[in-house]
Amino acid sequence: MLRIETEPDGPRTILHLIGRIRSDCIDQLTSQIEISSGPVVLDLAEVDIVDATVVRFLCDCQDQAIELRNSSPYILEWISRERAERNKP
């Protein structure tokens, strides 16, 4: 289960993500990003588990200049591998 807490931070909006992010949570998360004003930061400090679809989504978020903050090393590594896979000729 995913819980999203919103925190305004000057011109940015920080979305604190708590729990498990599964592919069925992406629509909810996308909606929160779209209704946020200004730049968005996804704080992943309290994220326990993600799946492959979510990793691709997070990779896309980075491509759209959405900052990922406090991500666990395994998620960052997985994102890096996904990005490398995408960039293969």
C-alpha positions as CSV (number, residue, x, y, z in Angstrom):
1,M,0.0,0.0,0.0
2,L,1.2,3.5,-0.9
3,R,0.6,6.6,1.1
4,I,1.4,10.0,-0.3
5,E,2.0,13.0,1.9
6,T,2.2,16.4,0.2
7,E,4.5,19.2,1.6
8,P,4.8,22.6,0.0
9,D,8.4,23.8,-0.1
10,G,8.6,27.3,-1.5
11,P,7.9,27.0,-5.2
12,R,8.3,23.2,-5.1
13,T,6.0,20.4,-3.9
14,I,7.5,17.5,-2.1
15,L,5.6,14.2,-2.3
16,H,6.6,11.9,0.5
17,L,6.0,8.4,-0.7
18,I,5.5,5.9,2.1
19,G,5.2,2.1,1.8
20,R,5.2,0.0,-1.4
21,I,4.9,1.4,-4.8
22,R,3.4,-1.1,-7.3
23,S,2.4,-0.6,-10.9
24,D,-1.2,-0.1,-9.8
25,C,-0.1,3.0,-7.8
26,I,1.3,4.9,-10.9
27,D,-2.0,6.5,-11.8
28,Q,-2.5,7.9,-8.3
29,L,1.1,9.1,-8.2
30,T,0.8,10.7,-11.7
31,S,-2.4,12.5,-10.6
32,Q,-0.6,13.9,-7.6
33,I,2.3,15.1,-9.7
34,E,-0.1,16.8,-12.2
35,I,-2.0,18.7,-9.6
36,S,1.2,19.9,-7.9
37,S,2.2,23.5,-8.6
38,G,5.8,24.2,-9.6
39,P,8.6,21.6,-9.6
40,V,8.0,18.3,-7.9
41,V,10.3,16.3,-5.7
42,L,9.6,12.6,-4.9
43,D,10.9,11.7,-1.5
44,L,11.5,8.0,-1.4
45,A,13.0,7.7,2.1
46,E,10.1,5.5,3.3
47,V,9.6,3.4,0.2
48,D,10.0,-0.3,1.0
49,I,9.4,-2.1,-2.3
50,V,9.0,-1.2,-6.0
51,D,8.4,-3.3,-9.1
52,A,9.9,-3.1,-12.6
53,T,7.1,-0.9,-14.0
54,V,7.6,1.6,-11.1
55,V,11.3,1.7,-11.8
56,R,10.6,2.6,-15.4
57,F,8.2,5.2,-14.2
58,L,10.8,6.7,-11.9
59,C,13.3,6.8,-14.7
60,D,10.7,8.7,-16.8
61,C,10.2,11.1,-13.9
62,Q,13.9,11.9,-13.8
63,D,13.8,12.5,-17.6
64,Q,11.0,15.1,-16.9
65,A,13.2,16.9,-14.3
66,I,11.4,15.4,-11.3
67,E,13.9,15.1,-8.5
68,L,14.1,11.7,-6.7
69,R,15.3,12.3,-3.1
70,N,16.4,9.9,-0.4
71,S,16.1,6.8,-2.6
72,S,17.5,3.6,-1.4
73,P,20.7,2.4,-3.2
74,Y,19.0,-0.6,-4.7
75,I,16.3,1.6,-6.4
76,L,18.9,4.0,-7.8
77,E,21.0,1.1,-9.1
78,W,17.9,-0.4,-10.7
79,I,17.1,2.9,-12.3
80,S,20.6,3.2,-13.6
81,R,20.4,-0.3,-15.2
82,E,17.0,0.5,-16.7
83,R,18.5,3.7,-18.2
84,A,21.5,1.8,-19.6
85,E,19.2,-0.8,-21.1
86,R,17.2,1.9,-22.8
87,N,20.3,3.5,-24.3
88,K,21.7,0.4,-25.8
89,P,22.0,0.6,-29.6
